[in-house]
Amino acid sequence: MAVSRPTDKSDEVQRAPRARMTGTQRRLQLIEVARGLFAERGFDATTIEEIAQRAGVSKPIVYEHFGGKEGLYAVVVDREMETLLEMVTSSLSKNRSLYRIQQVALALLTYMEDRTDGFRILVRGDSANTSDTTTYSSLLNDAISQVEHLLAGDFERRGFDPELAPLYAQALVGMVSVTAQWWLDVREPSKEVVAAHLVNLCWNGLTRLDPNPELVGPDHVEPDHRPTDAD
């Protein structure tokens, strides 16, 4: 007499009913899937077949939405640039000088924390016939230009040489960017602590470091302190 064997759930592939996506939903899904693969493997090593397989669709669906891998990559880069540029620009265009620098550092750190895949794609800068304007370096150049404009006004009001603003803008943005990339790998200390210390160095200089810097509020008023002979 044959003995029936209990059904082994591992022998069955359990599939949840898949809801039909709208065209917009499918496009967004493909962008998110591609972003993960591009960040993980780079543009050249990623294939349309892998993107389609991970998304659970056929290759023609990907071609229908983006025309090919180059088109999909360009959309991914454009979206990441738009997100990061909005965060940085918003931080630069509001509030007082010290708080503004702090918010720029926090914006970059937050973007890197929340959208690590996107940031890795921008920094990698793979070639996919995308516009020269859609690169991380071009975004930094935009940030430098805005910081330069802000510093020039501050320098002039304080009696400093505004011609030096480009030099200081390069130094400030470069320091924040390089430190942020280092933090992406270690994730310690918290981004708030990193931002506070970055601003501490930017604002006070090595000779006037605050041993316990803290983030400031948007209404913080900076003292108009100038070095004296006693310093």
N, C-alpha and C positions, 0 to 999 in steps of 0.2 A: 504493500500500500504506500503510495507516494505521500510524503509529508510536505505539506505546504510550508514554504519558508516565509517568515514575516517580511513584509516589505521594508527594505532598507532605504531610508530617506536619502542616503548618500548616492543611491543608484539613480535617483531622479533629479533632474535639473529643475529647481523651483524658480519659476519666473513670475514676477508680479505683472499683472495686466499693464500694458504700456499705453498710457494715454496718448492720443494723437496730438502732436504739437502743431501750433500755428507756424506759419512761415517765419515770423519774427522770433518766436521761441526757439525754433530749430536753429536759426542763424546765431542767436546768442549762445546756444549750447555748443555749437561748433567752434565759436570763438573761444569759449572757456576751455574746451578740450584741447584746441590747438595751442592755446597759451601755455598750458601745462606741458605739452610735448615739446614745444619750441624752447621753453625754459630748461627742460630736462636734457634735451638732445641737441639743440641747435637747429637752425634752419635746414642745413644741408642733410643732416641725418634723419630728419623727420619726413615721412611720406604721407601722401594723401590717403593711401590704403590704411595706415596706422590711425590717422585721424578719424576716418570713417568707421573703422572697426571699434575704436574706443567709444565713439558716439552712438554706435549701434545702427548705422545707416549704410547705404551703398555709396560707392565712390561718386557716381553721377550726382547724388544729392549735394555733395561738397562742391563739385564743379558748377552745379546750377546756381549756388549761392555766391560763390566767390571767383569763379572762372579758373581757379587753379591754386596751387600752393602759394605762389607769389602774391596773389590777390588777398588770400586769407592772412598771410603774414603781415601785409601792409595794413590791413584793418586792425589786427592785434596791436601793432606798434602805434598806430594812430590813436587808438583808444587809450593806451597806456600813457602816451604823451599828453593827451588831453586831460586825463585825470591828474597826473602829476603837475602839469603846468597850472591847472586851476588851483590846486592846493598851494603851490608856491606863490603864484601871483596874488591870490587872496591874502596871503600872509604879508606880502611886501607892500600891499596897497593900503593897509589899515594900521591904525594905532601909532604909538610913539616909537622912537628909534630902538630902544632896548627891547621892548616887548616885541617889536617887529622882527628883530634878529632871532629872538627866541622862538617865535612862531614859525619862521622859515625852517629852523633846525627841526622843530617838532613835526612840521608838515612832511619833510623829507623822510624822517625816521618812521612816521606813521604810515606813509605810503609804502615804504620798504617792508614794514611789518605786516601790513594788511594785504599787499599785493607783491609778495616776494617773487613769484614767477614772472610777473610783468616787469619788475625792476631788473631781473637777470637778463631778460630779453633786451631791454634797452641798453644795458651796459655792454652786453656781448656785441651788439652792433653787427649782426650777421648781414651779409649782402643778399638782398632779394629785390633789387631794382626799386627800392623804396626811395622816397624823396630825401635829399640831403638834409632837409629841415627836420626830419623825423628821427633824430638821434638824441641820445642822452647828453652828448657834448653840446649840441645846439641848445638844448634846454638850459644847461648851465650857463651858456653864453648869454641867453636871455635874462637869466637871473642876475648875472654879473652886471649887465647893462642897467637893470633896474636899481641894483644896489649902488652902483656908481652914481646914478642920478641922485639918489637919496643922500649919499655921503657928501656929494659936492655941495648940496644945500646946507647940510649940517656943518661942514668945514667952513663954509663962507660965513655962516652966522657966528661961528666961534672964533673967527679970525685966523683959521688955518688956510693953507694953500689948497684951493679946490682942484688944482691940476694933479694933486696926488690921489684924488678919489679913485681913478682906475686901478692904481696899484693896490690900494686897500680893498677894493671890491674883489679883485682877483684873489687876494689872500684870504678874505673872509669866506667867500663862497667855496674856494678850494679846500679850506680847512673843514668846513661843515661837510662837504661832499665826501672827502676821503675818510673822515672819521665815521660818517654814516655807513660807508661800505664796510669798514672794519667791524662796526657794531652788528651788521647784518649776519656775520658769521658767529660772533660770540654771544650776542643777545644779553649781555650783562655789562654794566648795571642796566636798570630800566631806561627806557627812552627819555623819560622825564629828567632823570639824573644826568644822562648824557647831554641833553639840551641845556640844562642849567650850567653844566661845566663848560660847554662850548661857548655859551654867552658870557660866562665868567671870564674866560680867556680873551674873547673878542672885545669885551667892553672894558675890562680892567687892566689887561696886559699882565705879563708875568710878575712885574714888581708890585702889583696891587691886587693879587689874587685874594678872593674871599675864601677862607678855608671851608666854609659850609654854604655854598651858593644854593639858592632856591629859585624856583620859577616866580616871575613877577606877574602882577595883574595888568590889564590893559590901561589902568589909570595911574600906573606907576610913574612918578616924576623923577627923572635923573638929575642929580646935582650937576651944575655947570662947573666941574672941577678942572683946573688946569695945573699941570706940574709946577712946582716952585723949586727954588734952590734947596729947600729943606728936604725935597723928595729925593 
